[in-house]
């Protein structure tokens, strides 16, 4: 499989450090993540060979099919191997040194996208055959292997006498639903992945399959959220469109909402049921920042290895290592800029709340960048990167905020500090 050397030009590095980067920088990062997935897939093959795994022959055939399809149908292979859960699965397979046979499911999914003619034996785990980027097939208990039959007109999956067609509404087939939104000529296209067991590594609050009504609600909120982003935050919209391909539902917490992302699943944003378009827009902003930084860290190390030092983060209840502190500061650099713009489009109490969000996260992110710069835990490139973050946040310090918003921001910050100290001890 073909690999490419990846570097970040100085101007793109500086733009990312300022919290932006644009679609061009995000596409560079996305291309690097694709190469990372290719390396991980090769690693799965090597581990299966070195261990003499019982499925080695099938794994080798699947890898060869992917390599052949990459030459003849590169877009089809890219759609599968860039799917976020593929990176998470491959890393898990290498670390655990087992279950390489899922590589066959990747090859089958690529063959379906390519509309080529072939047959591929795929594993069935707990009654499910998962085809990343497409969906899953359900089988009765006891089935451990199925065969995907592909041809230009369609595909089906069989096990014994049971045959499941891969088409919408076919019995036994559950597809990943697609959401799309468009505003002023800019579009966003994502899948809802509520099926793949590797869709968000380590998560304990994954939501199950959305109902059709729930998925339709997500589409309605996404439409309005996307219009808000394109209208008032076009740089963010450009980056989200270029880098985010999957939304994964989380269970709704008892209060508020939650979101997450994983360095092992680039392009995926996990989130609870979005209560309104503005909250979704902020979530997309927040998690897209994490995605950019995680991808950049695979190319340019910004923090030194963890030495056990822990620090106060104004957005967390627990002390954080330098790497985690940087992730949070970068996310809230983006969130601060979101509210900086959004408050100009609000009125009344909504304007006060938006200004309070801007003031609170401006101060919090600025505090953390100064902590990082004095920590001694940044690499040379990390110092440059965080210094630019700090300058960006500092440039917003003089922007006026209504007194009522300042009071709200300061009260929330003080309550968090008091709660954190009561739980963890003195701030450092």
N, C-alpha and C positions, 0 to 999 in steps of 0.2 A: 504494500500500500504506500502511496506517495506522501511524503512529509515535506514541510517547508520550514525554513529557518525564520524565526520571528523576532523582530526588534521594535522598540517604540522610539520614534524620532523625538528629538528634544522638544519640538513645538507641541507634539501630541502629549508628551509627559507633562509639560507645563500646563496645558489646557486641562488635563485630567486633575492635576494638583489644585487648580482653581475651582474644582467641583464640576466642571463641564467636560469638554472633549468633543462633543458632537457625534453625529452618525459615523463620520470617518474613523475616529478613534475607536468607537465601539465595534465597528466592523473589523478593525485590526485585532482587537481583543477576541472577538468571536472566532476569527480565523485561527488564532493561536489555540483557542480551546478545542477546535476541531482537530488540530494536530495532536493535542493532548489526548483526546479520545482515541485517535488512531494508535498512539503509543500504548495506551491502556489495553486496547483490544489485542495488540501484539503481545502485551504482557500476559494476558489471559491464555493465549495460545502457548506461550513459552512455559507457563506454570503447568498447564495440562500435560505438555510433553515431558517436562522434567520429572513430574510425579508419576508418569506412566498411568494417567487417569484412564478409567475404563471407557470414557467417552472420547478418548483422544482422536480416534479416526473420524468420528462425526464432527468434532471440533475443527480438525484440520480441513475437512471438506467445506465446512461452513465458512471458514476464513478464506479459503481459495475462491469460493463463490463470491464473497464480498469483494475480493481483490479484482475478480473478473468484471463484476458489475461496476466497480469504481472506474474502470477503464471505459466501459461502454455506456454506462448510465450514472455519471458522477452525481447528478442532482438527486437521484433516488437514494443512493448510498448516503449522501449528505443529510437528507431528511431524517434518516434513521439514526446515524451515528452522532448527529448533533442534538438529538433528542436528549434533554437533561438527564433522565433516569439512566441512560446508557453509561454515562461517565460514572454515576454512583454505583451501578451494578458492577461494572468492570473493576473499579477499585475494590469493592467488597470481595469479588471473586479472587482477586490477587491476594488480598490480605488474608482471607479465610482459607485460600488454597483449595477451593472446592467449587462445585457447580459451574464448570466452564461450558456445559452443554447449552446454556441460554444463548451462547453465541450463534447457534443455529437459528434461533428466533429472530435475531437481528438480520441474518442473511435472508430469511423468509420474508421479513417485512420489506427489505430492500427490493427483493424480487417482485413483490406485489406492487410496490410503487413504480418499478421499472416496466411492469406489464410484460415480463419475460416468461418463457415457458420452462418450468422446472418443478421438481418435487424436493421437499426438504423435511426431514424428520425433526420435530421440535419437542422439547420437554414439557410435561404437564405437572405443575406443582399445586397440590391441594385442590385438584379439580379444575385448574385454570391454566390455559396456554396463553401467555402474554406476548403480544407482538408489539414491541415499542414503537410509538408514534402512530399506531393504528387502533388498537383495542385488544380485547381478550375473548377467548372462546371458553365456554363452560362445558365440562364433561362430568359424567357420573364418577363417584368415588371409585378408586382402584385403577383408573387410567393414568399411566405415567408417561406415555409417549403418543404423539399424534403426527400426522403427515399433512403438510401444507402443499396443496396442489395449485400451481400458478399457471396462468395462460393470459394472452393479451386481453381477453374479454372479461376476466375476473379471477376469482380464487375461492377455494374452499378448504376446509380442514376436516380430516377424517380420523377416526379411531375405531377399529372394528367395523360394525355396521352403522355407526353414527357418523353422519356427514353434516357439517355446518357451513353454510355459505357466508362468505365475508361480504356482506352488503347490509345496508341500513334496514333495520327492523327484522332481520333474519333471526329465527329462534336460535338461542344459544350464543349469539354474537352481541357483544357490547362494544360500541365504537367510542373512541375519545371524541367528545363533542368539540366542534370548532366555534369560536367566537370571533367576530370581526367588527370593526368600527371604522368609520371614515368621516373626516371633517376637513374641509378646505383642501381637498386633494391629498391629504396625508392619511394613511391607513395603518391599522394595527390588526394583526392576525395572530391569534393564540389558540392553543388547545387547552381544554380542561382535562388534566390528567388526574382522575379520581380512581384509578384502577391499579397502576403499576406499583408493585410492592417496594420498589426502589425510588419512588418519586421524590422523597425527601428523607435522606438518611438520618437516623436517630430520632425522628419525630415521634412523639407519643400522643399527639392530638390530631392525627389525620382524620378528616371526615370521610365517611364512606361515599358510595356512589350518589351523586346529586340526582334528585328527581327531575323530570322534564320541566316541571314548573319552576324549580329552583334554578336550573340552568337558564331558563328563559328570563328569570329575574336578573341573573348575573349579566346577561346580554343587555338588558335595558339599562342597568346602572353603568355598564361599560360604555354604552353609546353616549350617555350624558357626561361621564367622566372624561372620555376621550375628547369631546367637544370642548370641555373646560381646559384640558391640557393644551390642545392645539391653539385655542384662542388666546390663552394667557401665559402659557409656559411652553412655547414651541420648541426651545432647545431640549427640554425634558422629553417632550413627545417624540422628537427625532431619535433620541437615545433609546427610549423605551421601545419604539418601533424596530430599531436596528438590533436590539439585544435580547428582548424578552419574547419567548415563544410558548411558554406554558404557564398556566395558573393551576395551583393545586389547592383544593379546599381544606381548611382546618376547621375543627369544631369551634363554635363560638364560645369565648370565655364568659364567666359569670358577669363581668363588667367590661365594657369597652370592646375593643377588637384586637386581633393579634395578626402578626405576619412574620414570615421567616424566609430565609434563603440558605443555600448550602454551597460551599466552595466546590463540592463534588458534583453538583447538579446545576451547572451554569445555564442561565436562561430561564430558570423556573422561579416563580414567586409563589410562595404558599401564603394563604390568607384566609381568615374567617369570613363569613358572609358579610360583604361590604354593606354597611348601613345606609350609605348615601354616596353620590358621585364625588363629592369633595374629599371624603375620607379615602375612597379608592384612589383618587388622583395623588393624594399624599403618600399612600402606601406604595403605589407604583414608583413614585419619586424616591422614596426611602430605599426600597429594595433594589432598584436599578443602580443606586450608588454602591450598595454592597456588591452587586454583580460586577460592576466595573473594577472596583478595587480588588476583588478576589481574582479576577482574570489578570489584572496587572501584576499582582504578587507572584503569579506563576512565571512571569518574565523578569521582573525586577524585585528582588528582596528589599523590603523597606524597614523591617525590624530585625534585630539580632535574635538568636535563639533564646527561648524562654529560660530565664534564670530563677524563676519563682517570685519575682517582684510583682506586686499587685497594687492597683491604683483605683481611686474613686472615679466612677463614671456617673454623671448626673441623670442618666437614663436607665440605669440598672440598679438592682437591689443587692448585687454582689460585687466584690472587688474584681478588677479585670487585669489580665496581663497586658503588656504593651501592644501586642498584636490585636487583641480584642478592643482595646481602647482606641486604636487607630481606626478599626472598622466602624466603631460607633461614631467617632468624630467625623469621619468622612460621610457617613449616612446623614448625620445631622447638619453638616455643611449644606448638603442638598436640600434637606427639609427647611433649614433657615431661609435659603434662597426661594424656596417654594412659597413660604408664608410672606416673605418680603414682597413678592409680586402679587400674591393672592389678596393681601389686605387692601391693595389699591382697587380691587373690584368688589369689595364688600361694603356694607353700610350698616349703621346702627350697632346693635349688639354683636352681630357677626364680624364687623370691622374691629371691634374691641377685642374679641376673642382671637381673631387672626393676628392682630398686632401683638397680643400677649404671647402667642405661639412664636412669632418672629423674635420678640425680645428674649423669651426664655431660652430658646435653642441657640440664638446668637451668642448669648453669654456662656451657655453650657459648652458649646463646641469650642469657643475661644479659650475657655479655661482649660479644656482637655488638650488642645494643641500646645499650649504653654507647658502643661505637665509633660507631654511627650518630648518636647524640645529640651527639657531639663532632665529627662530621665536617664540619658545615656544608653537607651535601648534601641536607638534608631541607627540604621546603616547610613553611609554617606548619602546615598540616594534618598533614604528616608528623611534625613534632615532637610534636604532640598525640598522634598515633596511637602512635608508638614510645615516648613517655613512659608511656602506659598499658600497653604491652607490658612495659616495664621494671619498672613497679610490680607487675604481675601475677607476673612471674618472681621479683622480690624478695620477694614475700609467701610464696613457697615455700622461701626460703633456709634458714629455721630448721627445716624439717621433718627429723626425724632419719633417717639412713640407716645401716644396719649397716656396721661397719668394713670387712668383707670387700668389700662393694659399693663403698664409697668408694675402696678401694685399686684395684679393677678400673677404676672410672671415671677415676681420676687417671692410672693407667698408660696407658689407651687415649688419653687426652687428650695426655699427654706424648709418646707415640710419634707421634701425628699432628703435633704441633707440630714435633718434630725432623725428621720426614719432609718437612713443608712447607718448613721453613727450608732444608734441604739442597737442595730443588728450586728454591725461589723467592728465597732470601735472607732478610734480617732481617724480622721481623714489624713491621707498622706499626699 
